[in-house]
Amino acid sequence: MEMHSSRHIAADRATIWAALNDAETLKACIPGCEELTGSPEDGFSAVVKQKVGPVKATFKGEVTLSDVVPEVSYTISGEGKGGVAGFAKGAAQVALADHPEGGTELTYDVDAKVGGKIAQLGSRLVDSFATKMADQFFERFQAHVEGTPETS
């Protein structure tokens, strides 16, 4: 499954970059995240609880950053295992650029795969869930960085 989107965030690239690399910020923005530890240099470990259709799972996984160009872009890759529910793995290219109206344009391209019971739910349900999760993350992230209340 692939997703492509962008957001105009009312903050400078340095502020957004710092937030994208901060474990506490990421933990607060990832829907269902119960634990996130580590650092950008060594990678992060996460525990995320989610319900996809009728399947509930606790995913434990690892996330690493590569192709890092400070305040410009990086690739974030991860894999999570949810026991009998299955697994999810993927990568996202995240890029920051100055927005013509001020602030920063954050663009992301995601390529993800799922397996196990979750994959059996059908691609429409899984794709819809993945899109909802990405939207929730970036809404929360934008609200956090801009210091505004969440809209959802």
Secondary structure as GFF3:
##gff-version 3
##sequence-region A 1 152
A	DSSP	beta_strand	2	9	.	.	.	ID=ss1
A	DSSP	alpha_helix	13	20	.	.	.	ID=ss2
A	DSSP	alpha_helix	23	29	.	.	.	ID=ss3
A	DSSP	beta_strand	33	39	.	.	.	ID=ss4
A	DSSP	beta_strand	43	52	.	.	.	ID=ss5
A	DSSP	beta_strand	55	69	.	.	.	ID=ss6
A	DSSP	beta_strand	73	81	.	.	.	ID=ss7
A	DSSP	three_ten_helix	83	85	.	.	.	ID=ss8
A	DSSP	beta_strand	87	98	.	.	.	ID=ss9
A	DSSP	beta_strand	104	115	.	.	.	ID=ss10
A	DSSP	three_ten_helix	119	121	.	.	.	ID=ss11
A	DSSP	alpha_helix	123	146	.	.	.	ID=ss12
###
